[in-house]
Structures are given as structure tokens and as C-alpha cells.
Amino acid sequence: MARNKNRPGRGSVRRRAPVLGFLERGGGPVLVVGLGNPGRKYRSTRHNAGQMAAELLVERGALLARSRWPDGELALIEAAGMRFLVLKPCTFMNESGRAVAQVLKTYGLDPNSIVVIHDDIDVPLGDVRVKHSGGTAGHRGLESLVRETGGRGFARVRVGVGRPPEGVDPAEYVLRGFPAEELEQARDSVEKAARAALDLVSGAQSGSG
């Protein structure tokens, strides 16, 4: 029997974003992107707060399909009555837009179909802000998305990781893990971010911050 080309066997590697199934095309976002860096070294750092929230979203939704290719890991889930995609780019942060652009092309989507979850040092630890379109504020992941997709109209869920202490380089600060005394607030941020992203997909959240 011939193998379905859209469902690779175990151990096979895709070279482009996979097709996992149909989406709910209601006019709102249908792709949630969790930004971060790949590898165990960065997994629990502030810069990976967006990926942590995306992972939580997949964990709590009904997983319908999942596949991986060199640039990213894509899941099709159902939650809050909606069927949508969750993407974790497998590139480093400053190249994460490459994976997003591939998914948009595969599904025929535009940048307004995206919700991006990312860390933000200008938001206090434990807080989350939702923003619709706008600039990048120097965030390397957002800059990559704008560059690769050609749009700024995507929604952002800004996960608060707090400002670095005086004298600490922000670029170095976000690549550190959370100290024990901040873990509870960090978990709160990730939890709120996952809920905010789901609210945007379902249409329950339309505010900005």
C-alpha cells in the first residue's frame, strides 16, 4: 500500500510545512505561534515564555494531528469550539519568521491570521498584555516575522518577564532561566498567555494593551 504523502512515517523528515487538516475559517486568527529558541539549553529561559504558553495550549486542547519539519513543529488542535494550528518554530528566535511564512503559504493564510505569543521585558512578571498589530520594539522574533511575512497586522500576546536588573544586558537577561523566587509568577504569566491566545482565536478577546 502506498504511504500517504501528507503523513510521513516515524523518523522521516519533512522539508516544508505539513498539511494537517482543515481549519475553522471564521475570519479570526487560526495560527498561534509560540516564539523561543530551540534546544534544552534555552527551554526554561525568559525568551522561551512564548513557546511555554504554546505548549500549554496544545497540552490542554484536543490534539488532532502533529508533524515536524526542520524549521518547525506544527499541531492541529481543537479547543473552545475552534479548530486551529499551533506552531513552535525550531529555528533560533531571529529566524523564526521563516517557519511562520511556510505555514502561511501552505494554508493560504495572511499575517492577520496569526496570534504571536512572545516574551516582553516591558511587561511586569506575572502580567500579560494583548496588542493588535504595531511595531516590534526591537524584539528579534517579531522582526523576523515582519520581514518574512511582509505584515504587521498580527495579534500579539506579550508575556511579562520583567525588566533586567540595573547593569544587566537585556539580551543576556532574557536568555537566563527564572530564579526560584520568580517561578510562581512566571507560571502565572505563561498560564495567562495561553488563555489570552485561546480567547483571541475564539473571539472572546478583542482588547489591546
C-alpha contacts under 8 A as a table, 3 or more apart, distances in Angstrom:
res1	aa1	res2	aa2	distance
3	R	7	R	7.63
3	R	8	P	7.67
4	N	7	R	5.43
4	N	8	P	7.13
5	K	8	P	6.23
6	N	18	P	6.80
6	N	19	V	6.43
6	N	20	L	7.54
8	P	12	S	5.97
8	P	13	V	7.64
8	P	14	R	7.74
9	G	12	S	5.67
13	V	68	R	7.28
13	V	69	W	5.76
13	V	70	P	7.24
14	R	17	A	7.39
14	R	18	P	7.46
14	R	68	R	6.81
14	R	69	W	4.50
14	R	70	P	6.87
15	R	69	W	5.76
15	R	70	P	6.41
16	R	69	W	6.24
16	R	70	P	7.72
16	R	71	D	7.77
16	R	102	Q	6.81
17	A	68	R	7.82
17	A	69	W	6.54
17	A	72	G	7.63
17	A	74	L	7.81
17	A	99	A	7.49
17	A	102	Q	5.73
17	A	103	V	5.49
17	A	106	T	6.52
18	P	67	S	6.77
18	P	68	R	7.69
18	P	69	W	7.75
18	P	74	L	7.69
18	P	103	V	7.77
18	P	106	T	7.38
19	V	106	T	7.03
19	V	107	Y	7.51
20	L	65	A	6.00
20	L	66	R	7.06
20	L	67	S	7.72
20	L	75	A	7.68
20	L	76	L	6.44
21	G	65	A	7.84
21	G	76	L	7.33
22	F	83	R	7.95
23	L	30	V	7.00
23	L	83	R	5.49
23	L	84	F	5.59
23	L	85	L	7.79
24	E	30	V	7.04
24	E	82	M	6.27
24	E	83	R	5.39
24	E	84	F	6.59
25	R	28	G	7.24
25	R	30	V	7.31
27	G	113	S	7.87
28	G	112	N	7.93
28	G	113	S	6.26
28	G	200	L	7.79
28	G	201	V	6.27
28	G	202	S	7.80
28	G	203	G	7.12
29	P	32	V	7.62
29	P	112	N	6.81
29	P	113	S	4.06
29	P	114	I	5.25
29	P	115	V	6.33
29	P	200	L	7.02
29	P	201	V	5.17
30	V	83	R	7.64
30	V	84	F	4.82
30	V	85	L	6.09
30	V	113	S	5.56
30	V	114	I	6.44
30	V	115	V	7.90
30	V	201	V	6.31
31	L	84	F	6.05
31	L	85	L	4.72
31	L	86	V	5.78
31	L	87	L	7.20
31	L	113	S	6.14
31	L	114	I	4.87
31	L	115	V	6.22
32	V	54	A	7.37
32	V	84	F	7.82
32	V	85	L	6.15
32	V	86	V	4.70
32	V	87	L	6.13
32	V	114	I	5.84
32	V	115	V	4.73
32	V	116	V	5.90
32	V	117	I	7.42
32	V	197	A	7.19
33	V	50	G	7.91
33	V	51	Q	7.82
33	V	54	A	6.98
33	V	86	V	5.88
33	V	87	L	4.77
33	V	88	K	6.08
33	V	89	P	7.75
33	V	100	V	7.64
33	V	114	I	7.14
33	V	115	V	6.16
33	V	116	V	4.77
33	V	117	I	6.08
34	G	50	G	4.46
34	G	51	Q	4.14
34	G	52	M	7.37
34	G	53	A	6.84
34	G	54	A	5.05
34	G	55	E	7.98
34	G	86	V	7.64
34	G	87	L	6.36
34	G	88	K	5.39
34	G	89	P	7.50
34	G	116	V	6.12
34	G	117	I	4.94
34	G	118	H	6.48
35	L	47	H	7.85
35	L	48	N	6.39
35	L	49	A	7.57
35	L	50	G	4.87
35	L	51	Q	5.21
35	L	88	K	6.66
35	L	89	P	6.86
35	L	93	M	6.73
35	L	96	S	7.28
35	L	116	V	7.27
35	L	117	I	6.23
35	L	118	H	5.42
35	L	119	D	7.93
35	L	141	G	6.71
36	G	42	Y	7.96
36	G	43	R	7.99
36	G	47	H	5.74
36	G	48	N	4.11
36	G	49	A	7.08
36	G	50	G	6.27
36	G	51	Q	5.54
36	G	88	K	7.83
36	G	89	P	7.51
36	G	92	F	7.11
36	G	93	M	5.61
36	G	118	H	7.63
36	G	141	G	7.96
37	N	42	Y	6.02
37	N	43	R	7.27
37	N	47	H	7.35
37	N	48	N	6.33
37	N	90	C	7.16
37	N	91	T	6.74
37	N	92	F	4.79
37	N	93	M	5.38
38	P	42	Y	6.60
38	P	43	R	7.10
38	P	89	P	7.95
38	P	90	C	5.49
38	P	91	T	6.36
38	P	92	F	6.19
39	G	42	Y	5.89
39	G	43	R	6.33
40	R	43	R	5.04
40	R	44	S	7.98
41	K	44	S	7.82
42	Y	45	T	5.39
42	Y	47	H	7.79
42	Y	48	N	6.90
42	Y	175	L	6.84
43	R	48	N	6.19
44	S	48	N	6.45
44	S	49	A	7.67
44	S	177	G	5.60
44	S	178	F	7.48
45	T	48	N	5.45
45	T	49	A	7.08
45	T	174	V	6.60
45	T	175	L	5.42
45	T	176	R	5.06
45	T	177	G	4.03
45	T	178	F	6.56
46	R	49	A	5.46
46	R	119	D	6.65
46	R	161	V	6.19
46	R	173	Y	7.86
46	R	174	V	4.85
46	R	175	L	6.12
46	R	176	R	6.29
46	R	177	G	6.00
46	R	178	F	6.79
47	H	50	G	7.44
47	H	118	H	7.62
47	H	119	D	5.67
47	H	174	V	4.98
47	H	175	L	5.81
48	N	51	Q	5.28
48	N	52	M	6.31
48	N	118	H	7.61
48	N	119	D	7.02
49	A	52	M	5.03
49	A	53	A	6.36
49	A	117	I	8.00
49	A	118	H	6.43
49	A	119	D	5.54
49	A	159	V	6.69
49	A	190	V	6.42
50	G	53	A	5.26
50	G	54	A	6.32
50	G	116	V	7.91
50	G	117	I	4.63
50	G	118	H	4.27
50	G	119	D	5.89
50	G	159	V	6.91
50	G	190	V	7.50
50	G	193	A	7.92
51	Q	54	A	4.93
51	Q	55	E	6.07
51	Q	88	K	6.40
51	Q	117	I	7.42
51	Q	118	H	7.69
52	M	55	E	5.15
52	M	56	L	6.27
52	M	190	V	6.52
53	A	56	L	5.03
53	A	57	L	6.23
53	A	117	I	7.34
53	A	190	V	4.98
53	A	191	E	6.59
53	A	193	A	6.01
53	A	194	A	4.91
54	A	57	L	5.02
54	A	58	V	6.39
54	A	86	V	6.73
54	A	87	L	7.62
54	A	88	K	7.34
54	A	117	I	7.47
54	A	194	A	6.49
55	E	58	V	5.20
55	E	59	E	6.10
56	L	59	E	4.96
56	L	60	R	6.17
56	L	191	E	7.61
56	L	194	A	6.59
57	L	60	R	5.38
57	L	61	G	6.12
57	L	194	A	5.62
57	L	195	R	7.86
57	L	198	L	7.69
58	V	61	G	5.22
58	V	62	A	7.44
58	V	63	L	6.73
58	V	75	A	7.36
58	V	77	I	6.66
58	V	86	V	7.15
59	E	62	A	7.82
59	E	63	L	7.82
61	G	77	I	5.92
61	G	78	E	5.70
61	G	79	A	5.02
62	A	77	I	5.34
62	A	78	E	5.06
62	A	79	A	6.42
63	L	66	R	7.56
63	L	75	A	7.14
63	L	76	L	6.26
63	L	77	I	4.53
63	L	78	E	6.65
64	L	75	A	7.57
64	L	76	L	5.46
64	L	77	I	5.28
64	L	78	E	7.13
65	A	75	A	5.77
65	A	76	L	5.16
65	A	77	I	7.12
66	R	73	E	7.52
66	R	74	L	5.72
66	R	75	A	4.27
66	R	76	L	6.23
67	S	73	E	6.01
67	S	74	L	5.52
67	S	75	A	6.57
68	R	71	D	7.99
68	R	72	G	5.90
68	R	73	E	4.29
68	R	74	L	6.12
69	W	72	G	5.53
69	W	73	E	6.42
70	P	90	C	6.81
71	D	89	P	5.90
71	D	90	C	4.96
71	D	91	T	5.65
71	D	98	R	7.32
71	D	99	A	5.30
72	G	87	L	6.84
72	G	88	K	5.64
72	G	89	P	4.08
72	G	90	C	4.39
72	G	91	T	7.05
72	G	99	A	5.80
73	E	87	L	5.80
73	E	88	K	5.20
73	E	89	P	6.26
73	E	90	C	6.78
74	L	85	L	6.82
74	L	86	V	5.80
74	L	87	L	4.62
74	L	88	K	6.53
75	A	85	L	5.58
75	A	86	V	5.17
75	A	87	L	6.49
76	L	83	R	7.07
76	L	84	F	5.74
76	L	85	L	4.58
76	L	86	V	6.45
77	I	83	R	5.74
77	I	84	F	5.70
77	I	85	L	6.27
77	I	86	V	7.44
78	E	81	G	6.58
78	E	82	M	5.41
78	E	83	R	4.34
78	E	84	F	6.42
79	A	82	M	5.39
79	A	83	R	6.65
79	A	198	L	7.72
80	A	198	L	7.46
80	A	202	S	6.47
81	G	202	S	7.56
82	M	201	V	7.52
82	M	202	S	6.43
84	F	201	V	7.95
87	L	100	V	7.66
89	P	92	F	7.81
89	P	96	S	5.55
89	P	99	A	5.73
89	P	100	V	7.41
90	C	96	S	7.44
90	C	99	A	7.85
91	T	94	N	7.99
91	T	95	E	5.91
91	T	96	S	5.56
91	T	99	A	7.77
92	F	95	E	5.60
92	F	96	S	6.18
93	M	96	S	5.16
93	M	140	R	6.36
93	M	141	G	4.96
93	M	144	S	7.94
94	N	97	G	7.73
94	N	140	R	4.92
94	N	141	G	5.09
94	N	143	E	7.46
94	N	144	S	5.69
95	E	98	R	5.92
95	E	141	G	7.02
95	E	144	S	5.73
96	S	99	A	5.82
96	S	100	V	6.86
96	S	141	G	6.02
96	S	144	S	6.18
96	S	145	L	6.78
97	G	100	V	4.98
97	G	101	A	6.03
97	G	141	G	7.03
97	G	142	L	7.72
97	G	144	S	4.74
97	G	145	L	3.95
97	G	146	V	7.35
97	G	147	R	7.30
97	G	148	E	5.35
97	G	149	T	7.02
98	R	101	A	5.27
98	R	102	Q	6.44
98	R	144	S	7.55
98	R	145	L	7.42
98	R	148	E	6.01
99	A	102	Q	5.19
99	A	103	V	6.50
100	V	103	V	5.25
100	V	104	L	6.29
100	V	145	L	7.10
100	V	148	E	7.97
100	V	149	T	7.58
101	A	104	L	5.10
101	A	105	K	6.18
101	A	145	L	7.74
101	A	148	E	6.06
101	A	149	T	5.47
102	Q	105	K	5.13
102	Q	106	T	6.12
103	V	106	T	5.06
103	V	107	Y	6.16
103	V	109	L	7.94
104	L	107	Y	5.40
104	L	108	G	5.61
104	L	109	L	4.64
104	L	110	D	6.22
104	L	111	P	7.58
105	K	108	G	5.09
105	K	109	L	6.53
106	T	109	L	7.94
109	L	113	S	6.36
110	D	113	S	5.69
110	D	114	I	7.84
110	D	149	T	8.00
111	P	114	I	5.65
111	P	149	T	6.50
111	P	150	G	7.78
111	P	151	G	5.65
111	P	152	R	7.16
111	P	153	G	6.25
111	P	154	F	5.54
112	N	151	G	7.83
112	N	153	G	5.21
112	N	154	F	4.61
112	N	155	A	7.35
113	S	154	F	6.71
114	I	154	F	5.23
114	I	155	A	6.37
115	V	154	F	6.04
115	V	155	A	4.76
115	V	156	R	5.62
115	V	157	V	7.14
115	V	197	A	6.65
115	V	200	L	7.54
115	V	201	V	7.85
116	V	154	F	7.25
116	V	155	A	6.23
116	V	156	R	4.76
116	V	157	V	6.06
117	I	156	R	5.87
117	I	157	V	4.65
117	I	158	R	6.15
117	I	159	V	7.03
117	I	193	A	7.14
117	I	197	A	7.42
118	H	156	R	7.39
118	H	157	V	6.39
118	H	158	R	5.41
118	H	159	V	5.82
119	D	158	R	5.82
119	D	159	V	4.65
119	D	160	G	6.15
119	D	161	V	6.33
120	D	123	V	5.67
120	D	158	R	5.63
120	D	159	V	5.60
120	D	160	G	5.26
120	D	161	V	5.95
120	D	162	G	7.32
121	I	124	P	7.16
121	I	160	G	6.21
121	I	161	V	5.31
121	I	162	G	4.72
121	I	163	R	4.96
121	I	164	P	7.53
122	D	160	G	7.10
122	D	161	V	7.88
122	D	162	G	6.33
122	D	163	R	6.33
123	V	127	D	6.47
123	V	128	V	6.95
123	V	129	R	7.38
123	V	158	R	7.31
123	V	159	V	6.99
123	V	160	G	4.30
123	V	161	V	6.55
123	V	162	G	5.81
123	V	163	R	7.81
124	P	127	D	5.61
124	P	160	G	4.94
124	P	161	V	6.09
124	P	162	G	4.47
124	P	163	R	7.28
125	L	159	V	7.89
125	L	160	G	4.54
125	L	161	V	4.43
125	L	162	G	4.65
125	L	185	Q	6.25
125	L	186	A	6.44
125	L	189	S	6.82
126	G	159	V	7.98
126	G	160	G	5.94
126	G	161	V	7.29
126	G	185	Q	4.60
126	G	186	A	5.76
126	G	187	R	7.65
126	G	188	D	5.44
126	G	189	S	4.44
127	D	159	V	6.72
127	D	160	G	5.17
127	D	188	D	7.70
127	D	189	S	5.54
127	D	192	K	7.65
128	V	157	V	6.86
128	V	158	R	5.55
128	V	159	V	4.91
128	V	160	G	5.59
128	V	189	S	6.17
128	V	192	K	6.49
128	V	193	A	6.13
129	R	157	V	5.93
129	R	158	R	5.06
129	R	159	V	6.89
129	R	160	G	7.83
129	R	208	S	7.22
129	R	209	G	5.22
130	V	155	A	7.34
130	V	156	R	5.78
130	V	157	V	4.70
130	V	158	R	6.13
130	V	196	A	7.47
130	V	207	G	6.84
130	V	208	S	4.97
130	V	209	G	5.12
131	K	134	G	7.78
131	K	155	A	5.79
131	K	156	R	5.12
131	K	157	V	6.52
131	K	158	R	7.59
131	K	207	G	7.51
131	K	208	S	4.49
131	K	209	G	5.15
132	H	153	G	6.78
132	H	154	F	6.29
132	H	155	A	4.34
132	H	156	R	6.18
132	H	208	S	6.15
133	S	152	R	5.37
133	S	153	G	4.21
133	S	154	F	5.14
133	S	155	A	5.56
133	S	156	R	7.19
134	G	152	R	6.05
134	G	153	G	6.94
135	G	152	R	7.12
136	T	139	H	5.53
136	T	140	R	7.95
136	T	142	L	5.51
136	T	143	E	5.92
138	G	142	L	7.87
138	G	143	E	7.02
139	H	142	L	5.43
139	H	143	E	6.14
140	R	143	E	5.04
140	R	144	S	6.21
141	G	144	S	5.14
141	G	145	L	6.37
142	L	145	L	5.02
142	L	146	V	6.23
143	E	146	V	5.23
143	E	147	R	6.11
144	S	147	R	5.05
144	S	148	E	6.01
145	L	148	E	5.26
145	L	149	T	5.75
145	L	150	G	7.72
145	L	151	G	7.88
146	V	149	T	5.43
146	V	150	G	5.26
146	V	151	G	5.35
146	V	152	R	5.86
147	R	150	G	5.57
147	R	151	G	7.78
151	G	154	F	7.42
157	V	193	A	6.28
157	V	196	A	6.95
157	V	197	A	6.61
158	R	193	A	7.45
159	V	189	S	5.95
159	V	190	V	6.84
159	V	193	A	6.19
160	G	189	S	6.28
161	V	174	V	8.00
161	V	186	A	7.15
161	V	189	S	7.93
163	R	170	P	7.79
164	P	168	V	5.94
164	P	169	D	7.32
164	P	170	P	6.03
164	P	173	Y	5.97
165	P	168	V	5.67
168	V	172	E	7.22
168	V	173	Y	6.57
169	D	172	E	5.26
169	D	173	Y	6.07
170	P	173	Y	4.81
170	P	174	V	6.24
171	A	174	V	5.75
171	A	175	L	6.88
172	E	175	L	5.39
172	E	176	R	6.89
173	Y	176	R	5.48
174	V	177	G	7.83
178	F	182	E	5.93
178	F	183	L	5.98
178	F	186	A	7.38
179	P	182	E	5.50
179	P	183	L	6.46
180	A	183	L	5.35
181	E	184	E	7.34
182	E	185	Q	5.48
182	E	186	A	6.08
183	L	186	A	4.96
183	L	187	R	6.14
184	E	187	R	5.20
184	E	188	D	6.32
185	Q	188	D	4.93
185	Q	189	S	6.28
186	A	189	S	5.09
186	A	190	V	6.36
187	R	190	V	5.13
187	R	191	E	6.05
188	D	191	E	5.08
188	D	192	K	6.07
189	S	192	K	5.22
189	S	193	A	6.06
190	V	193	A	5.04
190	V	194	A	6.26
191	E	194	A	5.33
191	E	195	R	6.43
192	K	195	R	5.14
192	K	196	A	6.05
193	A	196	A	5.01
193	A	197	A	6.14
194	A	197	A	5.25
194	A	198	L	6.31
195	R	198	L	5.14
195	R	199	D	6.13
196	A	199	D	5.01
196	A	200	L	6.28
196	A	205	Q	7.09
197	A	200	L	5.14
197	A	201	V	6.39
198	L	201	V	5.12
198	L	202	S	6.11
199	D	202	S	5.11
199	D	203	G	5.82
199	D	204	A	4.69
199	D	205	Q	4.92
200	L	203	G	5.12
200	L	204	A	6.11
200	L	205	Q	4.92
200	L	206	S	6.63
201	V	204	A	7.76
202	S	205	Q	7.73
203	G	206	S	6.81
